[in-house]
Amino acid sequence: MTTAREELLGLVPPPTDAAVDAVDWERVEDELGVRLPDDYKWLSERYGSGGFDDFMHILHPRSQFWPTRLVDAAERAAELLEQMPEGLRKRVPHRIDHLLAVGKTDNGDTIYWVTEPEAAPNEWAVTANGARNTKWPHFVGGIVEFLVAVLSGATRMDVFPGDFPSARPAFVPDPDPDPAFVPDPDPDTVRRRPKERRTDHPTQGGIRG
């Protein structure tokens, strides 16, 4: 049976010269205060930082651009959710502290994990919210399954424009940073204190996708 990872590789091949983009996952998870799904880690290391179909960007821990750098962008998205007017907050079908940003689009839409249950990241679902609407379409599956479903056209998310995806979606990596590049934090982002890392998490189940 073909896995979601194999489907994504066939549907939208990574750059031919892409090397494995090693990430210090323990550090990233400590900064976020939560463990991350295995399929996301595979995606980040296999594709690196860049954009799908010149429109959708999955946040990457090592992005040289803070708007698509995982920790900075996730914290900024959380702040915006917390600042949401009460009337709009009531329309969000999830607890806002259970939403963790994982992607963005060029239209300003945000893609979130629904971090339930927090101790089992491989079971997280995906949702999205448009920059100028109150819709929250829900996708049952991990981020790689989400990409396959959306980029193949099998699933339509009505927060995205009608001309996305294209007939032949592609992945375009970000320009190579200077080897000495050290990402600077967004000066407007107020860094949260990392959550206390739990030590009683059960062993994760099977890998999604």
C-alpha positions as CSV (number, residue, x, y, z in Angstrom):
1,M,0.0,0.0,0.0
2,T,1.3,3.4,-1.0
3,T,2.0,5.7,2.0
4,A,1.2,9.4,2.1
5,R,4.9,10.2,2.1
6,E,5.4,8.2,-1.1
7,E,2.3,9.9,-2.7
8,L,3.7,13.3,-1.8
9,L,7.1,12.5,-3.3
10,G,5.4,11.4,-6.5
11,L,2.9,14.3,-6.7
12,V,5.3,17.1,-5.7
13,P,9.0,15.9,-5.9
14,P,11.4,17.7,-3.6
15,P,14.4,19.5,-5.2
16,T,16.6,17.0,-7.0
17,D,19.7,18.4,-5.2
18,A,18.0,18.6,-1.8
19,A,20.1,17.3,1.1
20,V,18.6,16.1,4.4
21,D,18.0,19.3,6.4
22,A,18.9,18.1,9.8
23,V,17.0,19.8,12.6
24,D,17.7,19.8,16.4
25,W,14.2,18.5,17.2
26,E,14.7,18.3,20.9
27,R,15.5,22.1,21.0
28,V,12.6,23.0,18.8
29,E,10.2,20.9,20.9
30,D,11.5,22.4,24.1
31,E,10.9,25.9,22.6
32,L,7.4,25.0,21.6
33,G,6.7,23.0,24.8
34,V,5.2,20.1,22.8
35,R,6.3,17.1,20.8
36,L,5.8,17.3,17.1
37,P,4.4,14.7,14.6
38,D,6.8,12.4,12.9
39,D,5.4,13.1,9.5
40,Y,6.2,16.8,10.0
41,K,9.7,16.1,10.9
42,W,10.1,13.9,7.8
43,L,8.6,16.6,5.7
44,S,10.9,19.4,7.1
45,E,14.0,17.3,6.6
46,R,13.1,15.9,3.2
47,Y,11.9,19.1,1.5
48,G,13.5,21.8,3.6
49,S,12.1,25.4,3.7
50,G,10.1,26.6,0.7
51,G,6.7,26.9,-0.9
52,F,4.2,24.5,-2.4
53,D,2.8,25.7,-5.7
54,D,4.2,29.1,-5.1
55,F,1.4,29.7,-2.5
56,M,1.5,27.4,0.5
57,H,4.4,27.4,3.0
58,I,4.8,24.8,5.7
59,L,6.6,26.4,8.6
60,H,10.1,25.2,9.0
61,P,12.3,25.3,12.1
62,R,15.3,26.6,10.1
63,S,13.7,29.0,7.7
64,Q,15.7,32.2,7.2
65,F,12.5,34.2,7.1
66,W,10.8,34.7,10.4
67,P,7.2,34.7,9.0
68,T,7.8,31.0,8.0
69,R,10.1,30.0,10.8
70,L,8.2,27.5,12.9
71,V,8.7,28.8,16.5
72,D,8.4,32.5,15.7
73,A,5.4,32.1,13.4
74,A,3.6,29.7,15.7
75,E,4.0,32.1,18.6
76,R,2.8,35.1,16.6
77,A,-0.2,33.1,15.4
78,A,-1.0,32.2,19.0
79,E,-0.8,35.8,20.0
80,L,-3.3,36.8,17.3
81,L,-5.7,34.1,18.4
82,E,-5.5,35.3,21.9
83,Q,-6.2,38.9,20.8
84,M,-9.2,37.9,18.7
85,P,-12.4,39.7,19.5
86,E,-14.8,37.6,21.6
87,G,-17.4,37.5,18.9
88,L,-14.9,35.9,16.5
89,R,-13.4,33.6,19.1
90,K,-16.8,32.0,19.7
91,R,-16.8,30.9,16.1
92,V,-13.6,29.0,16.4
93,P,-14.6,25.3,16.7
94,H,-11.6,24.4,18.8
95,R,-10.0,25.7,22.0
96,I,-7.5,28.3,20.8
97,D,-4.8,26.9,23.1
98,H,-5.2,23.6,21.1
99,L,-4.3,25.3,17.8
100,L,-0.6,25.3,16.7
101,A,0.3,27.0,13.5
102,V,2.0,24.8,10.9
103,G,1.6,26.6,7.7
104,K,0.7,29.9,5.9
105,T,-0.3,31.0,2.5
106,D,0.5,34.1,0.5
107,N,-3.0,35.3,1.1
108,G,-2.5,35.3,4.8
109,D,-4.4,32.1,5.6
110,T,-3.1,30.0,8.4
111,I,-3.0,26.2,8.7
112,Y,-3.0,24.8,12.2
113,W,-2.6,21.5,13.9
114,V,-5.4,20.6,16.3
115,T,-3.2,19.4,19.2
116,E,-5.6,16.8,20.6
117,P,-4.4,14.8,22.3
118,E,-1.3,16.7,23.1
119,A,0.6,13.6,24.1
120,A,-0.1,11.9,20.8
121,P,1.1,14.2,18.0
122,N,0.8,11.6,15.4
123,E,-3.0,11.7,15.9
124,W,-3.3,15.4,15.4
125,A,-5.8,16.7,12.8
126,V,-5.3,19.8,10.6
127,T,-7.5,22.8,10.2
128,A,-7.2,26.1,8.4
129,N,-8.6,29.7,8.7
130,G,-8.8,32.2,5.9
131,A,-7.4,35.7,6.4
132,R,-10.8,37.3,5.7
133,N,-13.4,34.8,6.7
134,T,-14.6,32.8,9.7
135,K,-14.5,29.3,8.2
136,W,-12.5,26.6,9.9
137,P,-12.5,23.5,7.6
138,H,-11.3,20.4,9.3
139,F,-9.1,17.6,7.9
140,V,-8.7,14.3,9.7
141,G,-5.0,13.3,9.1
142,G,-1.5,14.5,9.5
143,I,0.2,17.4,7.6
144,V,1.6,15.1,4.9
145,E,-1.8,13.5,4.3
146,F,-3.2,17.0,4.2
147,L,-0.7,18.2,1.5
148,V,-1.4,15.1,-0.6
149,A,-5.2,15.6,-0.4
150,V,-5.1,19.4,-1.1
151,L,-2.4,19.4,-3.7
152,S,-3.9,16.5,-5.6
153,G,-7.3,18.2,-5.6
154,A,-8.9,15.3,-3.8
155,T,-9.9,17.7,-0.9
156,R,-11.0,21.2,-1.4
157,M,-10.5,23.6,1.5
158,D,-12.8,26.6,0.8
159,V,-10.5,29.0,2.6
160,F,-8.1,28.7,-0.3
161,P,-8.6,30.3,-3.7
162,G,-10.2,28.5,-6.5
163,D,-7.1,28.5,-8.7
164,F,-5.1,26.6,-6.0
165,P,-3.6,24.1,-6.5
166,S,-2.5,24.3,-10.1
167,A,-2.7,21.4,-12.5
168,R,1.0,20.5,-11.8
169,P,1.9,21.7,-8.3
170,A,5.6,22.1,-7.6
171,F,7.8,22.8,-4.6
172,V,10.2,25.7,-4.8
173,P,12.9,25.8,-2.0
174,D,13.9,29.1,-0.4
175,P,17.2,30.6,-1.5
176,D,20.2,29.1,0.2
177,P,21.2,31.2,3.2
178,D,24.7,32.3,3.9
179,P,26.5,29.4,5.7
180,A,27.1,31.8,8.6
181,F,23.5,32.8,8.8
182,V,21.9,32.9,12.2
183,P,18.2,33.6,12.2
184,D,17.2,36.8,14.0
185,P,13.9,36.7,16.0
186,D,11.1,38.9,14.9
187,P,11.5,42.0,17.0
188,D,7.7,42.4,17.3
189,T,7.2,38.9,18.6
190,V,7.1,38.5,22.4
191,R,8.8,35.3,23.2
192,R,6.8,33.1,25.5
193,R,8.5,31.1,28.2
194,P,8.9,27.5,27.1
195,K,6.3,25.2,28.7
196,E,7.7,22.7,31.2
197,R,8.5,19.6,29.1
198,R,6.4,16.6,30.2
199,T,8.3,13.4,31.1
200,D,5.2,11.2,31.4
201,H,4.2,11.1,27.7
202,P,3.4,7.6,26.6
203,T,5.3,6.1,23.6
204,Q,3.9,7.4,20.4
205,G,1.8,5.1,18.2
206,G,2.3,4.4,14.5
207,I,3.5,7.0,12.2
208,R,0.9,8.7,10.1
209,G,1.4,8.9,6.4
